[in-house]
Amino acid sequence: MRIGLDIMGSDHGPAVPVQGALLAARELGADDRIVLIGDPVVIHDLLAREGADPAQFDIVPSEDDITMNDNPTKALQAKPKSSMSVGFHLMKEGKIDAFASTGNTGVMLVGSIFSVKPIPGVLRPCIPTLVPKEKGGLGIMLDVGANADCKPDVLLQFGMLGAMLAKHVYQIAEPRVGLLNIGEEAKKGDLLRQATHGLMMEQKQYNFVGNVEGRDLFNNKADVMVCDGFTGNVVLKVVEGFHDLLEDHGVDDPFLHRFNYENYGGLPVLGINGNVIIGHGISNNLAIKSMILAARDVVHSKLNDRIREALA
């Protein structure tokens, strides 16, 4: 297995991704190899500083790299030699099995859709996030930002994509799918939620358990919580902000520690013909390590093949 890692996209500069790659390399198998994509001079200098042998990695050069200020829809064409452009090219050519980056999320999504392309039958690729559950385990919420406006059939399919991720990557045997809404009753919510609820009740692809409310996010009512990207992103940012506020106030609780992004690293773009893993720009070396290991797990799960089978 070959996992491509964007060295140039981190908010902290190239040093942190290189350190994360070194940590991940210690846990990968003998047949697994990390491909470092970035400025080769910088990468060699950083490896030397860490006392590491460059031969344990493949190094692919990039230049004129994409920043957080670049236009997502134009950046890949405007900067064809950037680390992100190179990463998507390597994936398209089948030279890497996964591509992971903590760089510009919009650019990663655009590359996923227009370079790697959606799996036939997928209406809208989406971005999930993980939510720790109060009594242990994890839940999945999707979409959290890729699709601000959705139609009922798109949310219906998000339920299937989320259930496949939960089952095949996170080993939840029979994922329970809920629709995030403002009440439990079937007729609650706006027209989008009401129509989606009806479609989810009729489908046979996954176990739909009805509407779930915001207060159900951390309990065990559902393993997968479906929403449009606008709602999901607002919920995600509220949770992140409240977590940071509690930490700033000195709250020290084991459940709070499970929100630490270091543990999860990154998550796949669901519904595309490749394994693209997006991490947080502020990721430290431990989070980068987790992102690489998450990429490995997604490749091993053959998630995209299973989604193709479900849509066939």
For each residue, the residues with C-beta under 8 A, 3 or more apart:
1: 29 31 32 33 97 98 296 299 300
2: 32 33 34 35 58 95 96 97 98
3: 32 33 34 35 96 97 98 99 100 292 295 296 299
4: 34 35 37 60 87 90 91 96 98 99 100
5: 17 20 21 34 35 36 37 100 101 288 292
6: 9 17 37 38 83 84 87 99 100 101 102 103
7: 10 14 17 18 21 36 37 38 39 42 43 83
8: 14 37 38 39 62 65 66 82 83 103
9: 6 17 65 66 83 84 101 102 103 104 281
10: 7 13 14 16 17 102 103 281 283 288
11: 68 102 281 282 283
12: 15 16 282 283 284
13: 10 16
14: 7 8 10 17 18 38 39 42 43 46
15: 12 18 19 46
16: 10 12 13 19 20 283 284 285 288
17: 5 6 7 9 10 14 20 21 36 38 102 288
18: 7 14 15 21 22 36 43 46 47 50
19: 15 16 22 23 46 50 285 288
20: 5 16 17 23 24 283 284 285 286 287 288 289 291 292
21: 5 7 17 18 24 25 34 36 57 288 289 292
22: 18 19 25 26 47 50 52
23: 19 20 26 27 285 286 288 289
24: 20 21 27 28 34 288 289 292 293
25: 21 22 28 34 56 57
26: 22 23
27: 23 24 289 293
28: 24 25 32 33 34 292 293 296
29: 1 32
30:
31: 1
32: 1 2 3 28 29 296
33: 1 2 3 28 57 58
34: 2 3 4 5 21 24 25 28 57 58 292
35: 2 3 4 5 57 58 59 60 90 95 96
36: 5 7 17 18 21 43 57 58 59 60
37: 4 5 6 7 8 60 62 83 86 87 90
38: 6 7 8 14 17 42 43 59 61 62 65 83
39: 7 8 14 42 43 61 62 63 65
40: 43 44 59 61
41: 44 45
42: 7 14 38 39 45 46
43: 7 14 18 36 38 39 40 46 47 54 59
44: 40 41 47 48 54 59
45: 41 42 48 49
46: 14 15 18 19 42 43 49 50
47: 18 22 43 44 50 52 53 54 57
48: 44 45 51 52
49: 45 46
50: 18 19 22 46 47
51: 48
52: 22 47 48 56
53: 47 56
54: 43 44 47 57 59
55:
56: 25 52 53
57: 21 25 33 34 35 36 47 54
58: 2 33 34 35 36
59: 35 36 38 40 43 44 54
60: 4 35 36 37 86 90
61: 38 39 40 86
62: 8 37 38 39 65 81 82 83 85 86
63: 39 81 82
64: 79 81 82
65: 8 9 38 39 62 79 82 83 84
66: 8 9 70 75 76 79 82 83 84 85 103 104 107
67: 70 104
68: 11 103 104 281
69:
70: 66 67 74 75 78 79 104 107
71: 74 75 78
72: 75 104 106 107 109 110
73: 106 110
74: 70 71 77 78
75: 66 70 71 72 78 79 82 84 104 107 110
76: 66 79 80 82 84 85 88 107 110 111 114 115
77: 74 80
78: 70 71 74 75
79: 64 65 66 70 75 76 82 84 85
80: 76 77 85
81: 62 63 64 85 86
82: 8 62 63 64 65 66 75 76 79 85 86
83: 6 7 8 9 37 38 62 65 66 86 87 101 103
84: 6 9 65 66 75 76 79 87 88 101 103 104 107 108 111
85: 62 66 76 79 80 81 82 88 89 111
86: 37 60 61 62 81 82 83 89 90
87: 4 6 37 83 84 90 91 96 99 101 111
88: 76 84 85 91 92 99 111 115 116
89: 85 86 92 93 115
90: 4 35 37 60 86 87 93 95 96 99
91: 4 87 88 94 95 96 98 99 115 116 274 275 276
92: 88 89 115 116 274
93: 89 90
94: 91
95: 2 35 90 91
96: 2 3 4 35 87 90 91 99
97: 1 2 3 275 299
98: 1 2 3 4 91 274 275 276 277 295 296 298 299
99: 3 4 6 87 88 90 91 96 274 275 276 277
100: 3 4 5 6 266 276 277 278 279 291 292 294 295
101: 5 6 9 83 84 87 108 277 278 279
102: 6 9 10 11 17 266 278 279 280 281 282 283 287 288 291
103: 6 8 9 10 66 68 83 84 107 108 281
104: 9 66 67 68 70 72 75 84 107 108
105: 108 109 127 145 278 281
106: 72 73 109 110
107: 66 70 72 75 76 84 103 104 110 111
108: 84 101 103 104 105 111 112 269 276 278
109: 72 105 106 112 113 125 127 146 269 278
110: 72 73 75 76 106 107 113 114
111: 76 84 85 87 88 107 108 114 115 116 276
112: 108 109 115 116 125 269 272 274 276
113: 109 110 116 117 118 125 272
114: 76 110 111 117
115: 76 88 89 91 92 111 112
116: 88 91 92 111 112 113 272 273 274 276
117: 113 114 272 273
118: 113 122 124 125 271 272 273
119: 122 271 272 273 304 307 308 311
120: 308 311
121: 308 311 312
122: 118 119 125 157 161 271 272 307 311
123: 153 154 157
124: 118 143 146 147 150 154 157 158 271
125: 109 112 113 118 122 146 269 270 271 272
126: 142 143 146 147 158 161 229 269 270 271
127: 105 109 142 143 144 145 146 229 267 269 270 278
128: 140 141 142 143 144 161 162 165 267 268 270
129: 140 141 142 144 232 236 267
130: 138 139 140 264 267
131: 138 139 140 141 217 218 225 239
132: 137 138 139 218 255 258 259
133: 136 137 138 139 218 219 220
134: 218 219 220 255
135: 219 220
136: 133
137: 132 133 172 220
138: 130 131 132 133 170
139: 130 131 132 133 217 218 222 223 224 225
140: 128 129 130 131 162 165 166 170 223 224 225
141: 128 129 131 144 180 217 224 225 227 232 235 236
142: 126 127 128 129 158 161 162 224 225 226 227 232 270
143: 124 126 127 128 146 147 150 158 227 228 229 232
144: 127 128 129 141 229 232 233 235 236
145: 105 127 148 229 232 233 236
146: 109 124 125 126 127 143 229 269
147: 124 126 143 150 154 228 229
148: 145 228 229 230 233
149: 228 230
150: 124 143 147 154 155 158 192 228 229
151: 154 155 192
152: 155 156 192 195 196 198 199
153: 123 156 157 199
154: 123 124 147 150 151 157 158
155: 150 151 152 158 159 179 192 196 200 226 227 228
156: 152 153 159 160 196 199 200 203
157: 122 123 124 153 154 160 161
158: 124 126 142 143 150 154 155 161 162 226
159: 155 156 162 163 177 179 200 203 205 206 208 224 226
160: 156 157 163 164 203 205 206 307 310
161: 122 126 128 142 157 158 164 165 270 271 307
162: 128 140 142 158 159 165 166 175 177 224 225 226 270
163: 159 160 166 167 175 177 205 206 207 223 224
164: 160 161 167 168 270 303 306 307 310
165: 128 140 161 162 168 169 170 224 268 270 303
166: 140 162 163 169 170 172 175 223 224
167: 163 164 170 171 172 173 174 175
168: 164 165 301 302 303 306
169: 165 166 268 297 298 301 303
170: 138 140 165 166 167
171: 167
172: 137 166 167 175 223
173: 167
174: 167 207
175: 162 163 166 167 172 206 207 223 224
176: 207 209 221 222 223 224
177: 159 162 163 200 206 207 208 209 222 223 224 225 226
178: 208 209 210 211 212 216 221 222 224 225 226
179: 155 159 193 196 197 200 208 210 211 212 225 226 227
180: 141 211 212 213 214 225 226 227 231 232 235
181: 184 188 189 193 197 211 212 213
182: 188 189 193 213
183: 188 189 211 213
184: 181 188 210 211 212 213
185: 188 211
186: 194 197 198 201 210 211
187: 194
188: 181 182 183 184 185 193 194 211
189: 181 182 183 192 193 194 197 211
190: 193 194
191: 194 195
192: 150 151 152 155 189 195 196 228
193: 179 181 182 188 189 190 196 197 211
194: 186 187 188 189 190 191 197 198
195: 152 191 192 198 199
196: 152 155 156 179 192 193 199 200 226
197: 179 181 186 189 193 194 200 201 210 211
198: 152 186 194 195 201 202
199: 152 153 156 195 196 202 203
200: 155 156 159 177 179 196 197 203 208
201: 186 197 198 208
202: 198 199
203: 156 159 160 199 200 206 208
204:
205: 159 160 163 310
206: 159 160 163 175 177 203 224
207: 163 174 175 176 177
208: 159 177 178 179 200 201 203
209: 176 177 178 212 221 222
210: 178 179 184 186 197
211: 178 179 180 181 183 184 185 186 188 189 193 197
212: 178 179 180 181 184 209 216 217 221 222 225
213: 180 181 182 183 184 216
214: 180 217 235
215: 219
216: 178 212 213 219 221 222 225
217: 131 139 141 212 214 225 235 239
218: 131 132 133 134 139
219: 133 134 135 215 216
220: 133 134 135 137
221: 176 178 209 212 216
222: 139 176 177 178 209 212 216 225
223: 139 140 163 166 172 175 176 177
224: 139 140 141 142 159 162 163 165 166 175 176 177 178 206
225: 131 139 140 141 142 162 177 178 179 180 212 216 217 222
226: 142 155 158 159 162 177 178 179 180 196
227: 141 142 143 155 179 180 231 232 235
228: 143 147 148 149 150 155 192 231 232
229: 126 127 143 144 145 146 147 148 150 232 233
230: 148 149 233 234
231: 180 227 228 234 235
232: 129 141 142 143 144 145 180 227 228 229 235 236
233: 144 145 148 229 230 236 237
234: 230 231 237 238
235: 141 144 180 214 217 227 231 232 238 239
236: 129 141 144 145 232 233 239 240
237: 233 234 240 241
238: 234 235 241 242
239: 131 217 235 236 242 243 259
240: 236 237 243 244 259
241: 237 238 244 245
242: 238 239 245 246
243: 239 240 246 247 256 259
244: 240 241 247 248
245: 241 242 248 249
246: 242 243 249 251 256
247: 243 244 250 251 256
248: 244 245
249: 245 246
250: 247
251: 246 247 256
252: 256
253: 256 257
254: 257 258
255: 132 134 258
256: 243 246 247 251 252 253 259
257: 253 254 260
258: 132 254 255 263
259: 132 239 240 243 256
260: 257 263
261: 264 265 280 283 287
262: 265 283 284 286 287 290
263: 258 260 290
264: 130 261 267 287 290 294
265: 261 262 277 279 283 287 288 289 290 291 292 293 294
266: 100 102 277 278 279 280 283 287 290 291 294 295
267: 127 128 129 130 264 277 278 294
268: 128 165 169 275 276 277 278 294 298 303
269: 108 109 112 125 126 127 146 272 276 277 278
270: 125 126 127 128 142 161 162 164 165 307
271: 118 119 122 124 125 126 161 307
272: 112 113 116 117 118 119 122 125 269 276 304
273: 116 117 118 119 304
274: 91 92 98 99 112 116 304
275: 91 97 98 99 268 295 298 299 303 304
276: 91 98 99 100 108 111 112 116 268 269 272
277: 98 99 100 101 265 266 267 268 269 291 294 295 298
278: 100 101 102 105 108 109 127 266 267 268 269
279: 100 101 102 265 266 283 287 288 291
280: 102 261 266 283 287
281: 9 10 11 68 102 103 105
282: 11 12 102
283: 10 11 12 16 20 102 261 262 265 266 279 280 287 288 291
284: 12 16 20 262 287 288
285: 16 19 20 23 288 289
286: 20 23 262 289 290
287: 20 102 261 262 264 265 266 279 280 283 284 290 291
288: 5 10 16 17 19 20 21 23 24 102 265 279 283 284 285 291 292
289: 20 21 23 24 27 265 285 286 292 293
290: 262 263 264 265 266 286 287 293 294
291: 20 100 102 265 266 277 279 283 287 288 294 295
292: 3 5 20 21 24 28 34 100 265 288 289 295 296
293: 24 27 28 265 289 290 296 297
294: 100 264 265 266 267 268 277 290 291 297 298
295: 3 98 100 266 275 277 291 292 298 299
296: 1 3 28 32 98 292 293 299 300
297: 169 293 294 300 301
298: 98 169 268 275 277 294 295 301 303
299: 1 3 97 98 275 295 296 302
300: 1 296 297
301: 168 169 297 298 306
302: 168 299 305 306
303: 164 165 168 169 268 275 298 306 307
304: 119 272 273 274 275 307 308
305: 302 308 309
306: 164 168 301 302 303 309 310
307: 119 122 160 161 164 270 271 303 304 310 311
308: 119 120 121 304 305 311 312
309: 305 306 312
310: 160 164 205 306 307
311: 119 120 121 122 307 308
312: 121 308 309
